[in-house]
Amino acid sequence: MITNAVLSIVSSIIGGGLVLAGQFFVKRAEDKRVWLIRLQEAASDLATSYLHEAATVNDRRRTGIDRSHVETATYVVDRQKALGRFRTLPWSSDFEAQRQAMGKTIEGVWRAWDESDDEFQLAYKSARAAVSEFMAAVGAHILRDGAHR
């Protein structure tokens, strides 16, 4: 009779421990999923700021607006907000090279303003490609880490 009571208590303790361990791993996987979603959202905001700037510069140049009349303050503020949010997240440093490439290529778009249309369009396409590479790298990371829950 005592053996049955002890066995019952030990079984309850083991069962409770397994339930707690299961809850721990479920919570941990859910936390990781939330961080990955935040990473994707912040990366999208950052990438969108570069795409928006490139598209606006392309549009303004095509319509013949003088470069000095193209508003840039909005891009700087929006990008700094997006960058600040992005950098606070886990894994953001894994994409530093791609992030820097986006910055260099958008600078290239501005530098190409007075160049030929072909050179400008090449710079514009390079900026769009850098954004695509950044988002592809983030997406691959999310798929890889999301599968390892």
ROZA-345065 format. One line per field, with one value per atom (N, C-alpha, C): residue number from 0; chain; residue in three letters; z, y, x. Coordinates in Angstrom, 1 decimal. Layout:
N
pos: c(NUM, ...)
unit: c(A, ...)
code: c(ALA, ...)
up: c(Z, ...)
north: c(Y, ...)
east: c(X, ...)
end
This chain:
149
pos: c(0, 0, 0, 1, 1, 1, 2, 2, 2, 3, 3, 3, 4, 4, 4, 5, 5, 5, 6, 6, 6, 7, 7, 7, 8, 8, 8, 9, 9, 9, 10, 10, 10, 11, 11, 11, 12, 12, 12, 13, 13, 13, 14, 14, 14, 15, 15, 15, 16, 16, 16, 17, 17, 17, 18, 18, 18, 19, 19, 19, 20, 20, 20, 21, 21, 21, 22, 22, 22, 23, 23, 23, 24, 24, 24, 25, 25, 25, 26, 26, 26, 27, 27, 27, 28, 28, 28, 29, 29, 29, 30, 30, 30, 31, 31, 31, 32, 32, 32, 33, 33, 33, 34, 34, 34, 35, 35, 35, 36, 36, 36, 37, 37, 37, 38, 38, 38, 39, 39, 39, 40, 40, 40, 41, 41, 41, 42, 42, 42, 43, 43, 43, 44, 44, 44, 45, 45, 45, 46, 46, 46, 47, 47, 47, 48, 48, 48, 49, 49, 49, 50, 50, 50, 51, 51, 51, 52, 52, 52, 53, 53, 53, 54, 54, 54, 55, 55, 55, 56, 56, 56, 57, 57, 57, 58, 58, 58, 59, 59, 59, 60, 60, 60, 61, 61, 61, 62, 62, 62, 63, 63, 63, 64, 64, 64, 65, 65, 65, 66, 66, 66, 67, 67, 67, 68, 68, 68, 69, 69, 69, 70, 70, 70, 71, 71, 71, 72, 72, 72, 73, 73, 73, 74, 74, 74, 75, 75, 75, 76, 76, 76, 77, 77, 77, 78, 78, 78, 79, 79, 79, 80, 80, 80, 81, 81, 81, 82, 82, 82, 83, 83, 83, 84, 84, 84, 85, 85, 85, 86, 86, 86, 87, 87, 87, 88, 88, 88, 89, 89, 89, 90, 90, 90, 91, 91, 91, 92, 92, 92, 93, 93, 93, 94, 94, 94, 95, 95, 95, 96, 96, 96, 97, 97, 97, 98, 98, 98, 99, 99, 99, 100, 100, 100, 101, 101, 101, 102, 102, 102, 103, 103, 103, 104, 104, 104, 105, 105, 105, 106, 106, 106, 107, 107, 107, 108, 108, 108, 109, 109, 109, 110, 110, 110, 111, 111, 111, 112, 112, 112, 113, 113, 113, 114, 114, 114, 115, 115, 115, 116, 116, 116, 117, 117, 117, 118, 118, 118, 119, 119, 119, 120, 120, 120, 121, 121, 121, 122, 122, 122, 123, 123, 123, 124, 124, 124, 125, 125, 125, 126, 126, 126, 127, 127, 127, 128, 128, 128, 129, 129, 129, 130, 130, 130, 131, 131, 131, 132, 132, 132, 133, 133, 133, 134, 134, 134, 135, 135, 135, 136, 136, 136, 137, 137, 137, 138, 138, 138, 139, 139, 139, 140, 140, 140, 141, 141, 141, 142, 142, 142, 143, 143, 143, 144, 144, 144, 145, 145, 145, 146, 146, 146, 147, 147, 147, 148, 148, 148)
unit: c(A, A, A, A, A, A, A, A, A, A, A, A, A, A, A, A, A, A, A, A, A, A, A, A, A, A, A, A, A, A, A, A, A, A, A, A, A, A, A, A, A, A, A, A, A, A, A, A, A, A, A, A, A, A, A, A, A, A, A, A, A, A, A, A, A, A, A, A, A, A, A, A, A, A, A, A, A, A, A, A, A, A, A, A, A, A, A, A, A, A, A, A, A, A, A, A, A, A, A, A, A, A, A, A, A, A, A, A, A, A, A, A, A, A, A, A, A, A, A, A, A, A, A, A, A, A, A, A, A, A, A, A, A, A, A, A, A, A, A, A, A, A, A, A, A, A, A, A, A, A, A, A, A, A, A, A, A, A, A, A, A, A, A, A, A, A, A, A, A, A, A, A, A, A, A, A, A, A, A, A, A, A, A, A, A, A, A, A, A, A, A, A, A, A, A, A, A, A, A, A, A, A, A, A, A, A, A, A, A, A, A, A, A, A, A, A, A, A, A, A, A, A, A, A, A, A, A, A, A, A, A, A, A, A, A, A, A, A, A, A, A, A, A, A, A, A, A, A, A, A, A, A, A, A, A, A, A, A, A, A, A, A, A, A, A, A, A, A, A, A, A, A, A, A, A, A, A, A, A, A, A, A, A, A, A, A, A, A, A, A, A, A, A, A, A, A, A, A, A, A, A, A, A, A, A, A, A, A, A, A, A, A, A, A, A, A, A, A, A, A, A, A, A, A, A, A, A, A, A, A, A, A, A, A, A, A, A, A, A, A, A, A, A, A, A, A, A, A, A, A, A, A, A, A, A, A, A, A, A, A, A, A, A, A, A, A, A, A, A, A, A, A, A, A, A, A, A, A, A, A, A, A, A, A, A, A, A, A, A, A, A, A, A, A, A, A, A, A, A, A, A, A, A, A, A, A, A, A, A, A, A, A, A, A, A, A, A, A, A, A, A, A, A, A, A, A, A, A, A, A, A, A, A, A, A, A, A, A, A, A, A, A, A, A, A, A, A)
code: c(MET, MET, MET, ILE, ILE, ILE, THR, THR, THR, ASN, ASN, ASN, ALA, ALA, ALA, VAL, VAL, VAL, LEU, LEU, LEU, SER, SER, SER, ILE, ILE, ILE, VAL, VAL, VAL, SER, SER, SER, SER, SER, SER, ILE, ILE, ILE, ILE, ILE, ILE, GLY, GLY, GLY, GLY, GLY, GLY, GLY, GLY, GLY, LEU, LEU, LEU, VAL, VAL, VAL, LEU, LEU, LEU, ALA, ALA, ALA, GLY, GLY, GLY, GLN, GLN, GLN, PHE, PHE, PHE, PHE, PHE, PHE, VAL, VAL, VAL, LYS, LYS, LYS, ARG, ARG, ARG, ALA, ALA, ALA, GLU, GLU, GLU, ASP, ASP, ASP, LYS, LYS, LYS, ARG, ARG, ARG, VAL, VAL, VAL, TRP, TRP, TRP, LEU, LEU, LEU, ILE, ILE, ILE, ARG, ARG, ARG, LEU, LEU, LEU, GLN, GLN, GLN, GLU, GLU, GLU, ALA, ALA, ALA, ALA, ALA, ALA, SER, SER, SER, ASP, ASP, ASP, LEU, LEU, LEU, ALA, ALA, ALA, THR, THR, THR, SER, SER, SER, TYR, TYR, TYR, LEU, LEU, LEU, HIS, HIS, HIS, GLU, GLU, GLU, ALA, ALA, ALA, ALA, ALA, ALA, THR, THR, THR, VAL, VAL, VAL, ASN, ASN, ASN, ASP, ASP, ASP, ARG, ARG, ARG, ARG, ARG, ARG, ARG, ARG, ARG, THR, THR, THR, GLY, GLY, GLY, ILE, ILE, ILE, ASP, ASP, ASP, ARG, ARG, ARG, SER, SER, SER, HIS, HIS, HIS, VAL, VAL, VAL, GLU, GLU, GLU, THR, THR, THR, ALA, ALA, ALA, THR, THR, THR, TYR, TYR, TYR, VAL, VAL, VAL, VAL, VAL, VAL, ASP, ASP, ASP, ARG, ARG, ARG, GLN, GLN, GLN, LYS, LYS, LYS, ALA, ALA, ALA, LEU, LEU, LEU, GLY, GLY, GLY, ARG, ARG, ARG, PHE, PHE, PHE, ARG, ARG, ARG, THR, THR, THR, LEU, LEU, LEU, PRO, PRO, PRO, TRP, TRP, TRP, SER, SER, SER, SER, SER, SER, ASP, ASP, ASP, PHE, PHE, PHE, GLU, GLU, GLU, ALA, ALA, ALA, GLN, GLN, GLN, ARG, ARG, ARG, GLN, GLN, GLN, ALA, ALA, ALA, MET, MET, MET, GLY, GLY, GLY, LYS, LYS, LYS, THR, THR, THR, ILE, ILE, ILE, GLU, GLU, GLU, GLY, GLY, GLY, VAL, VAL, VAL, TRP, TRP, TRP, ARG, ARG, ARG, ALA, ALA, ALA, TRP, TRP, TRP, ASP, ASP, ASP, GLU, GLU, GLU, SER, SER, SER, ASP, ASP, ASP, ASP, ASP, ASP, GLU, GLU, GLU, PHE, PHE, PHE, GLN, GLN, GLN, LEU, LEU, LEU, ALA, ALA, ALA, TYR, TYR, TYR, LYS, LYS, LYS, SER, SER, SER, ALA, ALA, ALA, ARG, ARG, ARG, ALA, ALA, ALA, ALA, ALA, ALA, VAL, VAL, VAL, SER, SER, SER, GLU, GLU, GLU, PHE, PHE, PHE, MET, MET, MET, ALA, ALA, ALA, ALA, ALA, ALA, VAL, VAL, VAL, GLY, GLY, GLY, ALA, ALA, ALA, HIS, HIS, HIS, ILE, ILE, ILE, LEU, LEU, LEU, ARG, ARG, ARG, ASP, ASP, ASP, GLY, GLY, GLY, ALA, ALA, ALA, HIS, HIS, HIS, ARG, ARG, ARG)
up: c(0.0, 0.0, 0.0, 0.8, 0.8, -0.5, -1.1, -2.4, -3.4, -3.4, -4.4, -4.2, -2.9, -2.6, -3.1, -2.8, -3.3, -4.8, -5.4, -6.9, -7.5, -6.8, -7.3, -7.2, -6.0, -5.8, -6.8, -7.0, -8.0, -9.4, -9.7, -11.1, -11.3, -10.2, -10.3, -10.5, -9.7, -9.8, -11.2, -11.7, -13.1, -14.1, -14.0, -14.9, -14.9, -13.7, -13.6, -14.1, -13.9, -14.5, -16.0, -16.6, -18.0, -18.6, -17.9, -18.3, -18.3, -17.2, -17.1, -18.1, -18.4, -19.4, -20.8, -21.1, -22.3, -22.5, -21.4, -21.4, -21.7, -21.0, -21.2, -22.7, -23.3, -24.7, -25.7, -25.4, -26.2, -26.1, -24.9, -24.6, -25.3, -25.2, -25.9, -27.4, -28.0, -29.4, -29.8, -29.0, -29.3, -29.2, -28.2, -28.1, -29.3, -29.8, -30.9, -32.2, -32.3, -33.4, -33.4, -32.2, -32.1, -32.5, -32.1, -32.4, -33.9, -34.5, -36.0, -36.8, -36.3, -36.9, -36.8, -35.6, -35.4, -36.3, -36.5, -37.4, -38.8, -39.3, -40.6, -40.8, -39.8, -40.0, -40.0, -39.1, -39.0, -40.3, -40.8, -42.0, -43.2, -43.2, -44.3, -44.3, -43.1, -43.0, -43.4, -43.1, -43.5, -45.0, -45.5, -47.0, -47.7, -47.2, -47.9, -47.9, -46.9, -46.9, -48.0, -48.3, -49.4, -50.7, -50.9, -52.1, -52.4, -51.3, -51.5, -52.0, -51.3, -51.7, -53.2, -53.5, -54.9, -55.9, -55.6, -56.6, -56.7, -55.6, -55.6, -56.4, -56.2, -56.9, -58.4, -58.7, -60.1, -60.7, -60.0, -60.6, -60.7, -59.7, -59.8, -60.9, -61.1, -62.2, -63.5, -63.7, -65.0, -65.3, -64.3, -64.5, -64.7, -64.5, -64.8, -63.6, -62.4, -61.2, -60.9, -60.5, -60.1, -58.8, -58.7, -57.6, -56.3, -56.2, -55.0, -54.5, -55.3, -54.9, -54.5, -54.4, -54.0, -52.5, -51.8, -50.3, -49.9, -48.9, -48.4, -46.9, -46.2, -44.7, -44.3, -45.1, -44.7, -44.7, -45.7, -45.9, -44.7, -44.3, -43.2, -41.9, -41.6, -40.4, -40.4, -41.5, -41.6, -41.5, -42.2, -42.2, -40.8, -40.1, -38.8, -37.8, -37.9, -37.1, -37.4, -38.7, -39.1, -38.7, -38.9, -38.6, -37.1, -36.3, -34.9, -34.4, -34.9, -34.6, -35.0, -36.2, -36.7, -35.9, -35.5, -34.8, -33.4, -32.8, -31.5, -31.4, -32.6, -32.6, -32.7, -32.1, -32.3, -33.8, -34.1, -35.5, -36.4, -36.0, -37.0, -37.4, -36.5, -36.9, -38.0, -38.2, -39.2, -40.6, -40.7, -42.0, -42.2, -41.5, -41.6, -43.0, -43.6, -44.9, -45.9, -45.9, -46.8, -46.5, -45.3, -44.9, -45.4, -45.2, -45.7, -47.3, -47.9, -49.4, -49.8, -49.1, -49.5, -49.4, -48.3, -48.1, -49.2, -49.6, -50.6, -52.0, -52.3, -53.6, -53.7, -52.6, -52.6, -52.8, -52.2, -52.4, -53.9, -54.5, -55.9, -56.8, -56.4, -57.1, -57.1, -56.0, -55.9, -56.7, -56.6, -57.3, -58.8, -59.3, -60.7, -61.3, -60.4, -60.9, -62.1, -62.2, -63.4, -64.5, -64.3, -65.3, -66.4, -67.4, -68.5, -67.9, -68.7, -68.3, -68.0, -68.9, -68.7, -67.4, -67.1, -65.8, -64.6, -64.7, -63.6, -63.4, -64.5, -64.4, -63.8, -64.2, -63.6, -62.1, -61.7, -60.2, -59.5, -60.2, -59.6, -59.5, -60.6, -60.5, -59.5, -59.3, -58.2, -56.9, -56.7, -55.4, -55.1, -56.1, -55.9, -55.7, -56.4, -56.2, -54.8, -54.3, -52.9, -51.9, -52.1, -51.2, -51.3, -52.5, -52.7, -52.1, -52.1, -51.5, -50.0, -49.4, -48.0, -47.6, -48.3, -47.9, -48.1, -49.1, -49.3, -48.2, -47.7, -46.6, -45.4, -45.1, -43.9, -44.0, -45.2, -45.4, -45.2, -45.7, -45.6, -44.1, -43.4, -42.0, -41.2, -41.5, -40.9, -41.2, -42.4, -42.7, -42.0, -42.0, -41.4, -39.9, -39.2, -37.8, -37.4, -38.2, -37.9, -38.0, -38.8, -38.9, -37.7, -37.0, -35.9, -34.5, -34.5, -33.2, -32.2)
north: c(-1.2, 0.0, 1.3, 1.3, 2.4, 2.5, 1.4, 1.4, 2.1, 1.7, 2.3, 3.9, 4.3, 5.7, 6.4, 5.8, 6.5, 6.5, 5.4, 5.3, 6.4, 6.6, 7.6, 9.0, 9.2, 10.6, 10.8, 9.8, 9.9, 10.1, 9.4, 9.5, 10.9, 11.4, 12.8, 13.8, 13.7, 14.6, 14.5, 13.4, 13.2, 13.8, 13.5, 14.0, 15.5, 16.1, 17.6, 18.2, 17.5, 18.0, 18.0, 16.9, 16.9, 17.9, 18.2, 19.3, 20.6, 20.9, 22.1, 22.3, 21.2, 21.2, 21.5, 20.8, 21.1, 22.5, 23.1, 24.5, 25.4, 25.1, 25.9, 25.9, 24.8, 24.7, 25.3, 25.2, 25.9, 27.4, 27.9, 29.3, 29.8, 29.1, 29.5, 29.5, 28.6, 28.6, 29.7, 30.0, 31.1, 32.5, 32.6, 33.8, 34.0, 33.0, 33.0, 33.4, 32.9, 33.2, 34.7, 35.2, 36.6, 37.5, 37.1, 37.9, 37.8, 36.7, 36.5, 37.4, 37.5, 38.3, 39.8, 40.2, 41.6, 41.9, 40.9, 41.1, 41.3, 40.5, 40.6, 42.0, 42.4, 43.7, 44.9, 44.8, 45.9, 45.9, 44.8, 44.7, 45.2, 44.9, 45.4, 46.9, 47.5, 48.9, 49.6, 49.0, 49.5, 49.4, 48.3, 48.1, 49.0, 49.2, 50.1, 51.5, 51.9, 53.3, 53.5, 52.5, 52.6, 52.6, 51.7, 51.6, 52.9, 53.4, 54.7, 55.8, 55.9, 57.0, 56.8, 55.6, 55.3, 55.6, 55.2, 55.4, 56.9, 57.6, 59.1, 59.8, 59.5, 60.1, 59.8, 58.6, 58.2, 59.0, 59.1, 59.9, 61.3, 61.9, 63.4, 63.6, 62.7, 62.9, 62.8, 61.9, 61.7, 62.9, 63.5, 64.7, 66.0, 65.9, 67.1, 68.0, 67.6, 68.4, 68.5, 69.7, 70.0, 69.2, 68.6, 67.8, 68.5, 69.8, 70.6, 70.7, 70.4, 70.5, 69.1, 68.1, 66.8, 66.7, 66.5, 66.5, 65.2, 65.4, 64.2, 64.1, 65.1, 65.0, 63.8, 63.6, 62.5, 61.2, 61.0, 59.7, 59.5, 60.5, 60.4, 60.1, 60.7, 60.5, 59.1, 58.8, 57.4, 56.3, 56.5, 55.5, 55.3, 56.4, 56.3, 55.6, 55.9, 55.1, 53.7, 53.4, 51.9, 51.2, 51.9, 51.4, 51.1, 52.1, 51.9, 50.8, 50.6, 49.5, 48.2, 48.2, 46.9, 46.5, 47.5, 47.1, 46.6, 46.9, 46.4, 45.0, 44.4, 43.0, 42.0, 40.8, 39.7, 39.4, 39.0, 38.6, 39.8, 41.0, 42.1, 42.3, 42.0, 42.2, 41.2, 40.1, 39.2, 39.7, 40.9, 41.4, 42.8, 43.0, 44.3, 44.6, 43.6, 43.7, 44.1, 43.4, 43.7, 45.1, 45.5, 46.8, 47.9, 47.7, 48.7, 48.8, 47.7, 47.7, 48.5, 48.4, 49.3, 50.8, 51.1, 52.5, 53.0, 52.1, 52.5, 52.6, 51.8, 51.9, 53.0, 53.4, 54.6, 55.9, 55.9, 57.0, 57.0, 55.8, 55.7, 56.3, 56.1, 56.7, 58.2, 58.8, 60.3, 60.7, 60.0, 60.4, 60.4, 59.4, 59.3, 60.3, 61.1, 62.1, 62.8, 63.3, 64.1, 63.3, 62.0, 61.1, 60.8, 60.0, 59.6, 58.8, 58.8, 58.0, 56.5, 56.0, 54.6, 54.4, 55.3, 55.2, 55.4, 56.3, 56.5, 55.3, 54.7, 53.6, 52.4, 52.3, 51.2, 51.3, 52.6, 52.8, 52.6, 52.9, 52.7, 51.2, 50.5, 49.0, 48.3, 48.9, 48.3, 48.6, 49.7, 50.0, 49.0, 48.8, 47.9, 46.5, 46.1, 44.7, 44.6, 45.6, 45.5, 45.3, 46.0, 45.8, 44.4, 43.9, 42.5, 41.5, 41.7, 40.8, 40.9, 42.1, 42.2, 41.4, 41.7, 41.0, 39.5, 39.0, 37.6, 37.0, 37.7, 37.2, 37.1, 38.1, 38.1, 37.0, 36.9, 35.8, 34.4, 34.2, 32.9, 32.6, 33.6, 33.5, 33.1, 33.8, 33.5, 32.1, 31.7, 30.3, 29.3, 29.6, 28.6, 28.5, 29.7, 29.7, 29.4, 29.7, 29.4, 27.9, 27.2, 25.7, 25.0, 25.7, 25.0, 25.3, 25.3, 25.6, 24.5)
east: c(0.8, 0.0, 0.9, 1.9, 2.8, 3.5, 3.9, 4.5, 3.7, 2.4, 1.4, 1.3, 1.3, 1.2, 2.5, 3.7, 4.9, 5.0, 4.6, 4.6, 3.6, 2.5, 1.5, 2.1, 2.8, 3.4, 4.5, 5.4, 6.5, 6.0, 4.9, 4.3, 3.7, 3.1, 2.5, 3.7, 4.7, 5.9, 6.5, 6.7, 7.3, 6.3, 5.1, 4.1, 4.0, 4.0, 4.0, 5.3, 6.4, 7.7, 7.6, 7.1, 7.0, 6.1, 5.0, 4.0, 4.8, 5.5, 6.2, 7.3, 8.0, 9.0, 8.4, 7.3, 6.6, 6.1, 5.6, 5.2, 6.3, 7.5, 8.7, 9.1, 9.1, 9.5, 8.5, 7.2, 6.2, 6.4, 6.6, 6.7, 8.0, 9.0, 10.3, 10.1, 9.4, 9.2, 8.3, 7.3, 6.4, 7.2, 8.0, 8.8, 9.7, 10.3, 11.2, 10.4, 9.2, 8.3, 8.0, 7.7, 7.4, 8.6, 9.8, 11.0, 11.2, 11.0, 11.2, 10.2, 8.9, 7.9, 8.4, 8.8, 9.3, 10.5, 11.4, 12.5, 12.1, 11.1, 10.6, 9.9, 9.1, 8.4, 9.4, 10.4, 11.4, 12.3, 12.7, 13.4, 12.6, 11.4, 10.5, 10.4, 10.2, 10.2, 11.5, 12.6, 13.9, 14.0, 13.7, 13.9, 12.9, 11.7, 10.8, 11.2, 12.0, 12.5, 13.5, 14.3, 15.2, 14.5, 13.5, 12.8, 12.0, 11.4, 10.6, 11.6, 12.7, 13.6, 14.1, 14.5, 14.9, 13.9, 12.6, 11.5, 11.2, 11.3, 11.0, 12.1, 13.3, 14.5, 14.3, 14.0, 13.9, 12.7, 11.6, 10.5, 10.8, 11.4, 11.8, 12.8, 13.7, 14.7, 14.0, 13.1, 12.4, 11.5, 11.0, 10.1, 10.8, 12.2, 13.0, 13.1, 12.7, 12.8, 14.3, 14.7, 16.1, 16.4, 17.6, 18.0, 17.8, 18.1, 18.0, 16.6, 15.6, 14.2, 13.6, 14.4, 14.0, 14.1, 13.0, 12.9, 13.6, 14.6, 15.3, 15.1, 14.6, 14.5, 13.6, 12.5, 11.6, 12.3, 13.2, 13.9, 14.8, 15.5, 16.5, 15.7, 14.7, 13.9, 13.3, 12.6, 12.0, 13.0, 14.1, 15.1, 15.8, 16.0, 16.6, 15.7, 14.4, 13.4, 13.4, 13.4, 13.3, 14.7, 15.8, 17.1, 17.2, 16.8, 16.8, 16.0, 14.8, 13.9, 14.6, 15.1, 15.7, 16.9, 17.8, 19.0, 18.7, 17.6, 17.3, 16.9, 16.7, 16.2, 17.3, 17.0, 18.0, 18.2, 19.4, 19.8, 20.1, 19.7, 19.9, 21.3, 22.3, 23.7, 24.1, 23.3, 23.6, 23.5, 22.8, 22.5, 23.2, 24.2, 24.9, 25.5, 26.0, 26.6, 25.6, 24.4, 23.3, 22.7, 22.7, 22.1, 23.1, 24.4, 25.3, 25.3, 25.1, 25.0, 23.8, 22.7, 21.5, 21.9, 22.6, 23.0, 24.0, 24.9, 25.9, 25.2, 24.2, 23.6, 22.6, 22.0, 21.1, 22.0, 23.1, 24.1, 24.5, 24.6, 25.0, 23.9, 22.6, 21.5, 21.6, 21.9, 22.0, 23.2, 24.4, 25.6, 25.3, 24.5, 24.2, 23.2, 22.7, 21.7, 22.0, 23.3, 23.7, 24.3, 24.4, 24.9, 23.9, 24.3, 23.4, 22.2, 21.2, 20.0, 20.4, 21.2, 21.6, 22.4, 23.3, 24.0, 23.1, 22.2, 21.3, 20.4, 19.9, 19.0, 19.8, 21.0, 21.9, 22.0, 22.2, 22.3, 21.0, 19.9, 18.6, 18.3, 18.6, 18.4, 19.3, 20.5, 21.4, 20.9, 20.2, 19.6, 18.5, 17.7, 16.5, 17.0, 18.1, 18.7, 19.2, 19.9, 20.4, 19.3, 18.2, 17.0, 16.5, 16.4, 16.0, 16.9, 18.2, 19.2, 19.0, 18.8, 18.6, 17.4, 16.3, 15.0, 15.1, 15.8, 16.0, 16.8, 17.8, 18.7, 17.8, 17.0, 16.2, 15.2, 14.5, 13.6, 14.1, 15.3, 16.0, 16.3, 16.7, 16.9, 15.7, 14.6, 13.3, 12.8, 12.9, 12.5, 13.4, 14.7, 15.6, 15.4, 15.3, 15.1, 13.7, 12.7, 11.4, 11.1, 11.9, 11.8, 12.4, 13.3, 14.0, 13.4, 12.1, 11.4, 11.6)
end
